[in-house]
Amino acid sequence: MKVAIQNETGDFGRRWVKYCEQNGIDYKLVDCYKSDILEQLKDCSGFLWQIHQNNPTDRFMAKNLLYALENTNLNVFPNSKTVWHFDDKVGQKYLLESVDAPLVKSWVFYDKKSALDWLAKCTYPKVFKLRGGAGALNVLLVRNQKQGKRLVKRAFGRGFSVYNRWRSLQDRWLHFRRGKKGFDQVLVGLGRLFVPPPYARKVAREKGYIYFQEFIPDNTHDIRVTYVFDKFFASRRFVRPGDFRASGSGVSDMDQNNIPREAFEIAVDVSRKLGLQTAAYDFVVNNGRPEIIEVSYAFGYPEEVFELGYWDSDINFHPGSFNPFGWMVDAICAKEQYV
C-alpha cells in the first residue's frame, strides 16, 4: 500500500508525512497542480490532500480533481461527500436541511426584491454571512432593517471581497494582546489594508446572493465537535470581548465535561447520514439544545486538545493523547474505503 500526499508543507500534510515515517507506511509526495497528476498517482492506492480555502488554485480546481479521482481505484481523502460543501455555507444549508439536521434557522435569497421583502418582515438581529471564509471574518450582526438594506444593495451590486481587511487586522491585534501572535502579524494586517493577500486578489467578489442566519442570544461560546472517521474530539470556544463571534477568538475551554452529549449524538447521526469522512461541527445552544451553525471537512485546533482524550461513536471517552491525522492515514490505507 502506497499513499500519495499533496502539500507536505501544509499543516495536515506535514503531520501525514510524519505519521507515515514513524509507522513505516510507504508514501510519495505528488503535485496536484501538474497536468500529469493522474500519472503520478498510478502506483498509489490512497491519496490525501488538505485543500485550503485561501489557496486560489485549490478553490479553482481541487474539488474537480477529487471527484475525478474517485473514478479510479484510489481511496481519496477528502472524498466528494466530505468536501463538496467545503467553504460554502449556502451549500451547507441545503445539505444539512436535506437530512433534517438541527441547523440554526437560515435563509438565502437570489434576488434583491425577495431579500428586501423579507427584511421588512423579519425580526432583528440577524447574522449575515458570506458563503466562504474562516475565523468568522465574513460574519456580521445585522441589528436593523436599515443595515440589512445596505447589505442587500451591496450583495446585488458591487459585491463583497472574500477578505475582510479590517476584521483581519482587529483579530490580529486581539491575538497579539493575548500573546497568541507576535507584533509582526499585526504589521502584516496593516499591510493588508492596502495590499490584500493573493487569494483575495485572484478570486471574484461575492455577489448575486445574500445569506442570513437566526441570531441565538446568550451564548458566551460555541461548541466545536470534530468528527474524524468515527471518532471525535471537542472543545468550547469563547466569544471575543464585546462581540458575538467565537470562531477565531483563540480562547478555548478543553474540559470535556462541558461538552453536551447531545452534540456528539447529532454529529454521529449527521456524519453517518451524509457519509462524511471528517466534519468539524460548530454548535450553539438554543433553548437547551445544540444547533449546528456550520460544518467543515478541515479544522483548526488548539494543540493541547490532542492530549486530552477522544470519544468514540458510542460516546465513550478514551483518555490520553491521540493523533487524528494518523486516523486519516490509517483509514485511507484500509483495503475498503472507510466512511
C-alpha positions in Angstrom: 0.0 0.0 0.0 1.4 3.4 -1.0 -0.3 6.6 -0.2 0.2 9.9 -2.1 0.3 13.2 -0.1 -0.1 16.6 -1.6 1.2 19.8 0.1 3.5 18.2 2.6 4.4 21.6 4.0 0.8 22.4 5.0 -0.5 21.6 8.5 -2.2 18.3 7.7 0.4 17.3 5.1 3.4 17.5 7.4 1.5 15.5 10.0 0.6 12.8 7.5 4.2 12.6 6.4 5.5 12.4 9.9 2.9 9.6 10.8 3.9 7.6 7.7 7.6 7.9 8.5 7.0 6.9 12.2 4.9 3.9 11.2 6.7 2.6 8.2 3.9 3.5 5.8 5.1 3.8 2.2 4.2 7.2 0.8 5.2 9.6 -2.0 4.8 13.3 -2.5 2.8 14.5 -5.5 2.0 17.8 -7.2 -1.7 18.1 -8.0 -1.1 21.3 -9.9 0.8 19.4 -12.6 -1.1 18.2 -15.7 0.2 14.7 -15.2 -1.2 14.2 -11.7 -3.1 11.0 -12.7 0.1 9.5 -14.0 1.8 10.5 -10.7 -0.8 8.5 -8.8 -0.8 5.3 -10.8 1.4 3.4 -8.3 -0.7 4.5 -5.3 -3.7 3.1 -3.6 -4.5 6.1 -1.4 -4.4 9.9 -1.7 -4.6 12.6 0.9 -4.8 16.4 0.3 -5.7 19.2 2.6 -7.3 21.7 0.2 -7.3 25.2 1.6 -9.9 27.9 1.2 -7.2 30.6 1.0 -5.4 28.9 -1.9 -6.8 30.3 -5.1 -5.7 27.3 -7.2 -7.3 24.9 -4.7 -10.5 26.9 -4.9 -10.4 26.7 -8.7 -9.6 23.0 -9.3 -9.4 20.9 -6.2 -12.9 19.6 -6.0 -13.0 18.8 -9.7 -9.8 16.7 -9.4 -11.0 14.9 -6.3 -14.3 14.0 -8.0 -12.4 12.6 -10.9 -10.0 10.5 -8.7 -13.0 8.7 -7.2 -13.5 7.1 -10.7 -10.1 5.4 -10.2 -9.2 2.7 -7.6 -7.8 5.3 -5.2 -9.1 5.7 -1.6 -9.3 9.5 -1.5 -9.3 12.0 1.3 -11.3 14.1 1.3 -13.9 12.3 -0.9 -16.6 14.1 -2.7 -19.3 13.7 0.0 -16.9 15.1 2.6 -15.6 18.1 0.6 -18.2 19.4 -1.8 -19.7 21.8 0.7 -16.3 23.0 2.0 -16.2 26.8 2.4 -19.8 27.1 1.1 -22.2 28.0 3.9 -25.1 28.2 1.5 -24.4 24.6 0.3 -24.2 23.5 3.9 -27.7 24.9 4.5 -29.2 22.7 1.8 -27.1 19.7 2.8 -28.0 19.8 6.5 -31.6 20.5 5.8 -31.7 17.5 3.5 -31.1 15.2 6.4 -33.2 17.2 8.9 -30.2 18.1 10.9 -30.7 20.7 13.7 -29.4 23.7 11.8 -29.7 27.2 13.1 -32.5 28.6 11.0 -31.1 30.0 7.8 -32.3 32.0 4.7 -30.8 32.6 1.3 -32.0 34.9 -1.4 -31.0 35.2 -5.0 -32.8 38.4 -6.0 -32.9 41.9 -4.4 -36.7 42.2 -4.1 -37.1 38.9 -2.2 -34.4 39.8 0.2 -35.8 43.3 0.8 -39.4 41.9 1.3 -38.0 39.5 3.9 -36.1 42.2 5.7 -39.3 44.2 6.1 -41.0 41.4 7.9 -38.3 39.6 9.9 -37.2 40.3 13.5 -33.8 41.5 14.4 -30.9 41.0 15.0 -29.9 38.5 12.3 -26.5 37.2 11.3 -25.2 38.0 7.8 -22.6 35.6 6.3 -20.7 35.2 3.0 -20.6 31.7 1.6 -16.9 31.4 2.3 -14.3 32.4 4.8 -12.9 31.1 8.1 -12.5 32.5 11.6 -15.8 34.5 11.3 -14.1 37.2 9.3 -17.1 37.5 6.9 -19.8 37.4 9.6 -21.7 40.4 10.7 -24.6 41.1 13.2 -27.4 42.9 11.4 -29.2 44.9 14.0 -32.0 46.6 12.0 -33.7 46.8 8.6 -31.6 49.8 7.5 -28.4 47.9 8.0 -29.8 44.9 6.2 -30.9 47.0 3.2 -27.3 48.3 2.8 -26.0 44.7 2.7 -28.6 43.7 0.2 -27.8 46.7 -2.0 -24.1 45.7 -2.0 -24.8 42.0 -2.4 -26.7 42.7 -5.6 -24.4 45.5 -6.7 -20.6 45.6 -6.4 -20.5 42.7 -4.1 -18.1 41.8 -1.2 -14.4 41.0 -1.2 -13.7 37.5 0.2 -11.2 39.1 2.5 -12.3 41.4 5.3 -9.2 43.6 5.8 -10.4 45.4 8.9 -11.7 42.3 10.6 -8.4 40.6 10.0 -6.4 43.4 11.5 -8.7 43.6 14.5 -8.3 39.8 15.1 -4.5 40.0 14.7 -4.4 42.8 17.3 -6.6 40.8 19.7 -4.4 37.8 19.4 -1.3 39.9 19.9 -2.6 41.4 23.1 -3.3 37.9 24.3 0.1 36.7 23.5 -1.1 34.4 20.7 0.7 36.2 17.9 3.8 38.4 17.5 3.6 42.1 16.5 4.9 41.1 13.1 1.5 39.6 12.4 -0.1 42.9 13.3 2.2 44.6 10.8 1.1 42.1 8.2 -2.5 43.0 8.9 -1.7 46.7 8.5 -0.1 46.0 5.2 -3.1 44.1 4.0 -5.2 47.1 4.4 -3.5 48.3 1.3 -2.5 45.0 -0.4 -4.8 42.1 0.3 -3.5 38.5 0.2 -3.0 36.8 -3.2 -6.2 34.7 -3.0 -8.3 37.8 -2.4 -6.9 39.4 -5.5 -7.4 36.4 -7.7 -11.0 35.3 -6.8 -14.1 37.1 -7.8 -16.2 39.2 -5.4 -19.1 37.6 -3.7 -22.4 38.8 -5.2 -25.8 37.7 -6.6 -27.0 36.2 -3.3 -27.4 37.1 0.4 -27.4 34.7 3.3 -28.7 35.2 6.8 -28.9 33.0 10.0 -31.0 33.4 13.1 -29.1 35.1 15.9 -29.1 32.9 19.0 -28.7 35.1 22.1 -27.0 34.5 25.4 -24.2 32.2 24.1 -20.8 33.0 25.6 -19.2 30.4 23.5 -19.7 27.9 20.7 -19.0 24.2 20.8 -16.6 22.6 18.2 -17.1 18.9 17.8 -14.7 17.4 15.3 -15.5 14.0 13.7 -12.7 12.0 12.2 -13.5 8.6 10.8 -16.0 7.6 13.6 -14.0 9.3 16.5 -14.4 12.7 18.0 -12.6 15.4 19.9 -14.2 18.6 21.2 -13.7 22.0 22.8 -15.6 25.1 23.6 -14.6 28.4 22.0 -15.4 31.7 23.7 -16.7 34.8 22.0 -14.5 37.9 21.5 -14.9 40.7 24.0 -17.9 42.8 23.2 -18.7 40.6 20.2 -20.9 37.5 19.4 -18.4 35.6 17.3 -16.5 32.6 18.8 -14.7 31.2 15.7 -11.2 32.6 15.5 -11.3 34.1 19.0 -8.3 32.0 20.2 -9.8 31.4 23.6 -10.9 27.8 24.2 -12.0 25.5 27.1 -10.7 22.0 26.9 -12.8 20.5 29.7 -14.6 17.5 28.1 -17.2 17.6 30.9 -18.5 20.8 29.4 -19.4 19.3 26.1 -23.1 18.2 25.9 -23.6 14.6 25.0 -26.3 15.6 22.5 -23.7 17.5 20.4 -21.8 14.2 19.9 -25.0 12.3 19.1 -26.0 14.9 16.5 -22.5 14.7 15.0 -22.6 10.9 14.8 -26.1 10.9 13.2 -25.4 13.6 10.6 -22.0 12.3 9.7 -23.3 8.8 9.0 -26.4 10.0 7.1 -24.1 12.1 4.8 -21.3 9.5 4.6 -18.7 12.0 5.8 -15.1 11.1 6.5 -14.4 14.1 8.6 -16.5 17.0 9.8 -15.9 19.9 12.2 -19.3 21.0 13.5 -19.8 24.4 15.2 -22.8 24.4 17.6 -24.6 27.0 19.7 -27.2 26.1 22.3 -30.7 27.2 21.5 -33.4 26.6 24.2 -31.2 23.9 25.8 -30.4 22.0 22.6 -27.3 22.2 20.4 -27.9 23.5 16.9 -25.4 23.5 14.0 -24.1 26.8 12.7 -21.8 25.4 10.0 -19.6 22.5 9.2 -16.2 21.9 7.5 -14.2 18.9 6.5 -10.9 20.6 7.7 -10.4 22.2 11.0 -8.1 24.3 13.2 -7.5 23.3 16.7 -5.8 24.3 20.0 -2.7 21.9 20.1 -3.4 20.8 23.7 -6.7 19.2 22.7 -4.7 16.2 21.3 -3.5 15.3 24.8 -6.9 15.3 26.5 -8.6 12.2 25.1 -11.2 11.5 22.4 -14.7 10.0 22.1 -15.8 7.0 20.0 -19.1 6.7 18.1 -20.8 5.2 21.1 -19.9 8.3 23.0 -17.4 6.5 25.2 -14.5 8.6 26.3 -10.9 7.4 25.8 -8.4 9.4 27.9 -4.9 10.2 26.8 -3.1 11.5 23.7 -4.3 10.7 20.2 -3.5 11.6 16.6 -6.5 12.3 14.4 -4.1 12.8 11.4 -3.0 9.2 11.9 -6.6 8.1 11.9 -6.9 9.7 8.4 -3.9 7.9 7.1 -5.0 4.6 8.6 -8.5 4.9 7.1 -7.1 5.7 3.6 -4.7 2.7 3.9 -7.5 0.3 4.7 -8.5 -2.1 1.9 -12.0 -0.8 1.9 -12.8 2.9 1.8 -13.8 3.7 5.4 -16.8 6.0 5.9 
